[in-house]
């Protein structure tokens, strides 16, 4: 094998290390003819330039690296992006996404589909939150730091972009992958199958499709499920095996997940100036339960959950998009249109929440409650932008953006057996009912201009004006209470609907100064701003004549949410040294966060809401490196230090100087790839990776019974053997079967008794045990 060809292959594999800047271009990868490490063009700034010419803090993983390292979701991506933390809470709900420590929410299950709201996520050019299954993806880009001018709302921390592989006009391609693996502490195997194909339909038409099915076995047993809700005793005499078996049942491996996904893309380029791609994405996930254990709250085993009900969820994401690019000669016109729909139907154990209120439910010996929730979200997005094409000292980008978001949600809470016990005629057992109807509209105009002050020095200025309106109609009813005491009928549901409206507008600015010292070293300084939309809390406002019994409502001061903003000051460097065999990249930053949105609870009923706190800051450093030691061996690594804390007292949250929760102060990754030939020229690649982090706080400053989750390191090992049309990969993820807590629900103040019941709301999410597997890919055609 020629050395130059092998170096390109080795470096392609090594980018698995996600070494801060290398990414592929959206259209064609432009490889410069350099010895050693290749230089690849990028388009994160909406233009094609080599890495050394782009003054951005960006990390990316290419499609080969995603596949080789079995990176299939955002949790895996975050392990290789310095400054990005995605809290692993299993597949039962969205994971919290935290960039540079910008988070005040206590760790635990998120209450929305946004993943936290400080990071914008995109599929192509379409902003939509979905933890996309990563197959047939050209790359994943992660832009670190506020991106408000070009990328808009929700990017006060950064932006994540999934870039799918486009249909190709010049080749028929197809491959199929099958995989089988075993996770420790799971009884069943994991299965996966994926199919990708590309078919030209003429010189100007092409179709590309991908589909897959993944069945992940659970490894956590639900051993305390009530056999007959409202009849069985959820807390029998655990010393009496017969009493336990009469009242409880078990379901092993009950945190598994089933994923079905697919994409269909049609691309049309009738003339050289026009390129259009129509996409449809579908993904459905069916997690069985939470990756949570109750070892401290209920003395369960290390892989055992103590909830009284199964907690399945059914989540479906769909996205249709049309992306058009037209070359006008002086500028490129880009239109990105997207329509997405999110549907969710789930069930969860609600027993402990109601017991915690001590409303008297604990007097019923068979008390157990559960909640069923339905949610539907629809988003329509349109962006138009012009990108200048003239080469010279002046370039520009200008655009307009429109987004309409609709959310319909229903929550029903059931208390089986309690109406009969209290002699209340309520056959449906419905204790609580809430409904939400929301419409959020956002509009924006944005632009960016760049001036070449000298051949080496470039100044870029950008701005964005935004305007949004949030209309919410919401209400709740307490059917059981109203039937028992206020004369409501046995099946009557009358939610008291209240409407609220919030509007706001503002401007964001950006400035960037880039100095190209030589072709190998770029230094830049950036000032950037980001924001997150405010709105209305999904809780009805208290009315003057409202009764004060079991009252669930928001005070006037608890209804509206203000937007919060970040201001980022950053200097960075990209470099290629030692004849382009050593790449070093680094960024140093300081972020101010104002009017930060924090988790709170209503004074009446303790319902979760969002409030505006005071101020916080984040400062740190992010570095990465890769080194081509020999023609056969490359090493790589990343490191991030994050110091995020409050800078003013925030009532109910913490005090000035308190560390923010959710992300580690120290974050590491390292790896090596060695390639050789075996069996008459067959390529063998052996890869080792290690990802590690220091401790994480569950609440700001450890206040309000917060705790510290210990740091940990995970080691992975793989071997890939390539034949003419076959690739066989053997791997071991979490090689040493490390067991660690990744997140928490509630806190140890919930470890208490209410009547005869032990509360079980406090628990810990855990990581996936060691998984050993084999994947086989076959490529069709010549």
N, C-alpha and C positions, 0 to 999 in steps of 0.2 A: 504494500500500500504506500503511495507517495506520502511523504511527511506532511506536505501542505494540506493534503486531503484529510489526513488523520488529525491534524491540529484543529481543523474546523470542526470535526466530529467531537473531539474531546472538549473543546470549548462549548460546543452546543450542549453537551451533557452538563458541563460545569455550571452553566447559568442556572442550573437547579438551585445553586446557592443564592440566587436572587440578589446579586451583588449590586444593589442600589440603583444602577441606571440602565443596563443593557435591555432593550426591548426590540421587538420587530415592528416594522412599519405596517400601516393598515393595508396598503396596496401591495407593494413589493419590497422585500428586504434588500437594502442596498449595502453590499459588503465591499468595503474598501480593501485594496490589495496591500495589506500590511503583513509583515512577519509576526509570528506569535499570536496574540489574542486578536480576533477580528473586531472591527468597529462596525456596529450595526446601526442603521438609521432608525429614528423614532418619530412619532407623530403626536406626542402628548400635547404639544403646543399648537396643534391643528396644522402643523407644517412638517415636512420631511427634512430632517437634519441628522447629522451624525451625533452620537452620544456626547462627544466633547463640545459640541456647539449648542447644546440645549441646557440652559441654566435652570433646571428644575430638579427637585428632590423627588425622584420617581424610582420605583422598584417594579420589576415585571418578571413573570414566569412564562416562558414559551410553552407551546403545546407539547413538545417532546419531554420537557422537564416535568410538566404536570403528569404525564403518563408514566414516566420512568419512576417517579417518586410517589405515585398513587395519591396525588394531591387532588382531592375531589370536592372540597368545600372551603369556605372561608376560614374555618378553624385551622386547616392545613396550610392555607396561604399565609396566614399571620405568623406562622413559625419562621418564615423566611423574609419577613419585612421588618426591618428595624424601625421601631416607633409605633407599630400596629399591634394591638392586642384584641383578640376575639375570644370572649369567655366561653369555654366549652361547657355547654349544658345539655349535651345530647341532642336528639332530634325532635324532642317533644314541643319545642317552641323556638322562636328566633333567638339567636345568640347576640349578646351585647357586643357592639363594635366600638372600640376605643382607640383613638389616635393621640399619641403624645400625652396620655394621661387625662385627657379632657372628659371627665366624667364625675358626676356627684351622686349618681344613683347607687343605692346599695345593691350588692350582687344578689341575683335571684332571677326568677322567671320574668321576662319582659312582658309588658301589658299591651304591646302593639306589634304591628308587623314591620316596624321601621328599623329594628335592630339597635335602637338607641338614639338615632336622630342626629348624631354629630358627624356622620360620614355619608356622603351621597354615593349611591351605587347605580351603575349604568350597564345596560346590555347594548353594546354598540354605542350609539349616541342617544339612547333612550333612557331617561332616569326612571328606574323602577327598582324597588327592593325585592330581591329574590336571591336566596342562597343557592345559586345555580349549580347543578351537577356538572362538573368540569370534564366534558368529553367533546372532542372535535372543536376545541377552543384554540385559536391561534396564540393568544396570550391573555394574561390577566395583568392589568396595569394598576398600580397603587400609587396615587399622588399624595404625598405626605405634606400636611400643613394646609391652612385655609385656601380654598379654591373658589371663592365666591364670585369673582369677576367673570370667568369663562364658564364655570360649572353651576353656579347658582345656589339655591336654597339647600340646606342640609349639609353643606360642605365646610362648616366652620372648623372641622378637624382635618378633612381630606376627602378624597374621592377614589372609588374603586370601579374599574371598568373591565367588563368581560368583552373581549373582542373575538367573535366566532370566525372560523375559517369561511371565506367566501367561496361560492361556486366558481369552478375553473372552466374556461372555454376550450382548453386544448388537451384534455386528458380524461379518460375513463378511469376512475379509481373506486376501489372497494376493499374494505377490510372488516374482519369480524374478530372479536375478542371474547374469550370465555375465561372465567376465573373461578377458583375454588379455594377457600381458606377456612381456617379454624381459629376461633378466638378462645383464649383460655377462660375457664369458668363458664363456658357456654356448652350446652348439650348438642346443639345443631350446628351444621356447617353454614358458612356464608357463600352465596352464589352471585355471580354477576355475568352479564352478557351484553355486548355492545356491537352495533353495526353501523358503519359509515360508508356512504357511497356518493360518487360524483359522476354526473352524466351530462356531457355537452348535448344540447338540442339544436345545434347549428353553430355557425360562426359567431353569433351574437347572443345566443341563449345558453344557459346552463342551469342545471338543477343539482342541488346538494341536499342530502338528507342524513340524519343520524337518529338513532333510537337506542334505548337500552333499558335493562331491567336489573335492579340490584336488590338482593334480599340479605339483610344483615341480621344475624341472630342476636338476640339479647343475651345479657350476662347477669341481669339482676332479677331476683325472684321476688314476686309479690306473694308473700306467705300469710297475709292477714286479711284477705278479702271476705267480707260478710257473705254468707251463703244466701240469705233471704233478707234484703234490706227492710228494716222496720220490724222484723221478727227475730232474727238471729241476734245474739249478744255480741257486739263488736269487741268486747273485752272480757272474754270468759276466764275461768280459772285456768291459767296457763300451766299449772302443775297437774291438771287433770286432762290427760290426752283425749279421753272420750268427749269431754266438754268442749275442748278446742275443735275436734273434728266435727262435732255436731253443729257448731256455729260458724266456723271459718273454712275457707278453701284456699288452695294454693295454685299459683300459676308460675311456672318456672320461665326464666329467660324472657321476662315481660317488658323489656325495653328495646326490643328489636325494631327494625324499620324496613319498610318496603318502598322502593322508589321506582317509578316508571317515568321516563322522559323521552322527548323526541323534538326534532327540529326539521323544518322543511324550508328551503331557501331557493328562490328563483331569481336569477340575475340576468339583466338585459343591458346590452351596450350596443345599440344600433349604429351609433356613430362614435368617432373618437372622443367627442366632447362630452358624451352622456354615459353615465354608469348608474344603473338603478338596481337595487336589491330589495326584494319582498321576502320577509321572514315571518315564520310562525313558530313559536316555542310553546311546549307543553311540558309540565312537570307535576307529578302527583306523588305525594308522600303520605305514608300511613304508619307513623310511629305508634307503637303499642303502649308505651308508658315512659316514665322519667328515668334517667340514669342517676337516680338519687337513692341514698341509703340513710338509715336512721340509727346509726350505731350509737350516737350520743343521746338522742332523744328517747329511744325506745329499746336500746340494747340489742339491736339486730346484728346479724352477721355483716361481714365486709361487703357482701354482694346481695343484700337483702333490703327490701323496701317494706314499710309498715302501713302503707295506706290501706283504707278499708274498701276502696273501689278501684277497679281498673281505670286507667286514664288514657284511652285511645284518642287519637286525633287524626283527622283527614284533611289534608291541605292540598289545594290545587292552584297552580299558577299557570296563566296563559298570557302570551304577549304576541301581538301582531304589529309589525313595523314595516315602514317603507322608507328607505334611505336613498336619496337622489343626489348625485353630484354632476354639475354641469360646468364646463370650462367656457367662460365668457371671453377669454382672451386676456383681459386685464385682471380678472379675479375668478375665483372658483365659487360657484353658488352651491350651497349644501342645504338640503331640506331633510329633516328627520321627523317622521310622524310615527307616533306609537299609541297603541291602545292596549292596556293590560287589565286583567281581571284576576282577583285573588278570592278564593272561597275557602272557608274553614268551618269544620264541624267537629267539636270536641266535647269530652266529658272529663271532669276532674273531681277529686274528693274535696268536699267543702266542710266536712264535719268539724275540724278544729277551729275554723274561723268562727262558726256559730257558737261553739262551746266557749271560745275565748271571750265572747260578749257577755256570757253568763246571764242569758235571758230566761233561764229556767229550763232550757232544753235538756240539761244534764239530769233532770229528774226522771226522764224516760230511759229505762235501762237498755233499750235496744236502739238508742238514738244514733243515726248515721245519716249524713246529708251529702248530696252530690249536685254538681252544676253541669248543665249542658249549655253550650254556647254556639251560636251561628254567626258568622261574619262574612260580609261580601264587600270587597273594595274594587272600585273601577277608576282607572286613570287614563285621561286623554292628554297627550303631550304633542306640541308642535314647536320645532325650532327651525329658524331660517338664519343662515349666516353667509356673509361674503368674506372670502379670504383672498387678499391681494396676491398676484402672481409675479409682479414686476420684481426683477432683481435690482438691487441698488441700495442706497442708504436709507430708504424709507419703505416700511411695509405696515399693513394694517389688517384688522379683523373687526367686523361689525355684525351684530345680529339681534334677533328678537326672539322671545320665548313666551310660550303660553302653556299653562298646566291646569287641568281641572281634575280634582280628586273627589270621589264620592265614596262614602262609607256608610253601610247599613249593618247594624249589629244588634243581636238579641241575646239576652242571658236569662236563663231560668234555673232557679234553685229549688230543689226538692227535699222534703223531709219525710221519707216513707214511714208510715205507722204512727207518726205523731198526732195527726188529726183524730184517729180512732182512740189513741191513748187519752187525749184531752177532750174526747167526745165533741169534736168539731166536724161538721159535714163538709169536708173538703176532699173529695175522692181523688183529685189529681195530685195531692200532696205538695202543691206549689206554694212555696213560702216567699219567694222573691222573684220579681220579673222586672227587667229593664230593657229599654229600647233606645237606640241611637240612630239618628239620621243626620249625616254631615255632608256639606259641600264646601270645598276649599278651592278657590280660584286664585292663581298667581300669574302675573304678567311681568315681563322684564325686557329691558333693552340693554345691550352690553357692547363693549368695544375695547380694542387694544391697538396701540400704535408702537412701532419700534423704530428707533433712529440709530444708524451707525455713526456714532460721533467720530470714531477713527476706524482704521482697519481692524483694530483689536478690541475696541470698546463700544458696547451697544447698550442703549437705554430703552427700556420698554415701560410704557404707562398704560394702565387699564382701568376701566370703571364699569359699574353696573347699577342701574336704577331698577328697583323692584317695587311692586305693589300687590298686596294680597287681601282677600276677604274670606273670612271663615264664618259660615252659617251653620248653626247646630240646633237641631230639635231633639230633645231627649226627655226621658221621664222614667219613672219607676212605679211599681205597685207592690204592696205587701198583701197578696191574696189571702193567705192563711190568717194573718192578723185581722184583716178587714172582715173576713167571714166570721171569725170568732167573736169580735167585739163591736163591729160597726155595721152589721146587717147586710154585708155583701152576700150575693148568691153563691152556691156551692161551686160553680164553675166561672164565676165572674172575674174578669181581669180589666182593670181600668187604670192604666198608667196616667199619671198627672203630667201631661206634656208641657214643657217650657222651651221657648226658643231664645237663642242668644246670638249675637253677631260681634265679630271682631275684625277690624281693618287696620292696616298699617302700610307704610311705605318707607323707603330709605335708599341710601346709596352706599356702594362699596368701592374701594379704591385698591389699586395695586401698582407697585413700582419695582422694577428690576434693573440692576446694573450688572452687566456681564463683561468680564475681561478675559480674552483669549490670549494667554501668555505665549503659548506656541501651539502647535498642532496637538500636543500631548497633555496640556494643562489648561483647564478652564476654572476661573474663580468667579463667583457670583454673589450678589447681595440682594435680598428680596424683602419688600414690605408688602404684606397682603392681608386682606380682610375676608372674613366669612361670617355667615349668619345662619340662624335656624328660625324658621317661621314660628310665631306664637299662635294664639288661637283661643279656643274655648274648652274648658274642662267638661268631660262627658258626665256631668252630675247636674241634676236640676237645681235651680236656685230656690232657696227656702222662701216660702210665702209667709206674709205677716200672720195669717190665721192658721198656720200649719200646727198640728198637734205635736207635742214634744215626747211622745212615747218612743216607739222604735222608729225614730226619725232619720231619714237618709237624704240629706240635701246639703247644698253649698251656700255659705254666706256670700253676700255680694262681693266681698274682697277675694273670694276663692274661685270666682267664675272665670275671669279672663287670664290669659297667659301672654306675657310680653315676649317679643323676640329677644334672643341673646346673640351677642356678637363676639368675635375673636379678632385680635390684631396680632400679626405674626412678624417678627423681625428675625431674619435668617441670613447666614453666610454659609457658602458651601464650596466644595471643590470636586472636580472630576479629573482624574489623571490616569495616564498610562505610561509606566516607567520601565526601565531595564529592557530597552528594545521591544517594548510593547508586550512583555511577558508578565508584568505585574501591574494590576489595576487597583488603585486606591481611591475611594470616594468617601467624603465626609460632609456633614452638615452640623452647624451649631445654631441653636434657635432660642428665642424667648417669645412666649405668647401671653397676651393679656386677654382675660375672659370676663366680660361684663354682663350684668343682668342675667346671670346663668340660671337656667331652668333646673329646678331641683324637685325631687320627689317629696310629696307632702300628703296629708290626710285631712279630710274635712272635720271640722269641730263636731258636727252632728253625724254620727254613724261611722266615723273613721274610714270613709271611702278614699281610695287612692286618687290623688290629683297631682297636677304639676303646678308648682309655684315658682316665683322668681326670687332667687337669693341675691347675694351681694357680688363679690368679685373673687377671681382666682387667677392663678398664673401657672404656666408650665415652661420649664427650661430644660435643655438637655443637649445631648450630642448623639448622632447616628453615624455609624461607620460601616464600611464593607470593603472586602478585598478578595481578589482571586489571583492565583499565581500558577503559571505553567511551569512546574518544576522540571519536568522532562517531557519528551514527546509522548510519554505513556501515562503521566501522572499529573493531575491538577488538584489543587486544594483551594478551599474557599471558606469564607466566614463572614458573619455580621455581628455587630454589637451595638446596643442602644442603652443610653442612660437617660432616664426620665425622672425629673423632679417636679411633680405637680401638687400644688397646695392652695388652700384658701389664702387670700390676701386681705380679707376683712371678715369680721364676725358675721356668721349666717345663722340666725335663730333657728333652732331645731335641726341644724346640720352640723355645725362645728364653729371653731374659732380661728382667728388669724394664725396661719402657720400649720394648720392641720393638713396632713397628707390626704390627697384624693384617693378614692377606692377604685379597684378594678383592674389596674395595670401594674406590672412589676417595675421597680426602679432599674433593674438590670435585666437585659434580654440578650441571649447569645444564640448563635447557630454556627455550625462548622461542619465541614464534610470533605470527602476526597473521592475522586473517581480514578480508577486504574483500568486501562484497556490493554488487552493483549490478544493474540491469535492462538486458537487451539484447533485441533482436528482439521488439519489441512486448510487453514485460512479462515476458519469461522471466528467471528468477532465475539469476544467475551468481555463484558464490562462488569466490574465489581465496584459497588458504591457503598459508602458508609456515611451516615449523617447523624448529627447530634443537635438537638434543640433544648435550650434550658432557659429558665427564668428564676428570678429571686422571688421573695415573698410578695403576697398581694393582700391588701386590706379589703374587708367586706363592706365597711362603712367608713365615711370620712373621719379621719383621725381616731379610729377605733371607738368613736362615740356611740352612745345608745346601744351598748352591748355588741359592738362590732368585734371582729376577730381577725387574726392574721393567719392566712393560708400559706403553708410552707412552700418554698421554692422547690423545683424539681428539674430533672434532666431525663430526656427520652432518647434512646439510641435505636437506630434502624440500620438494617443490613440487607443488601440485595445483590443478585447476580443475574445478568441478562445475557443470553446466548442468541446470536442472530444467524439465521440460515438465509437461503435465497429468498424464500417467501414466508418464513416463519420467524417469530420472535418468542422465546420462552423465558419467562422471568420468575425466579424464585426469590421470595422476600420474607423478612421477619421484621415487623413493626413493633415497637416497644419491646426490643429484644430481651431485656432483663425483667420484663413484666412488672414495671414500676406501678405502684398503687399510690394515687394522690388525690386530694380534694381539688377540684377546679372551680367550684362555686358553692354557694350556700343559699338556702331558703330560710328566711326569717333569722332568728338569733336564739341564743341559749336562754333568753328570758321566757321563751315559750315552753321550756321544760318544766311543767308543773301539772298538777291535777286540778280538774274542775269536777266536783262531785266524785264519782267513781271512775272518771275517765282520765287517762293519761293523754295529754296533747302530743300530737306527732307532726306538727306543722314544721318544726325545725329539722332540717336535714341537709346533707351535703351531696352535691353532684360529684361524680368521680370520672376519671379518664378511662379510656378503653384499654383493657388488658392486652397482653401480647397476642398478636395475630400473625400466623404463619400461613403463607399461601403460594399459589402457583397461578400465573396468568399465561395464556397462549394466544398469540395474534397471528392470523393468516391473512396475507395480502393477495387478492385476486389479480389476474391479468399478468402481462409480461413483466 
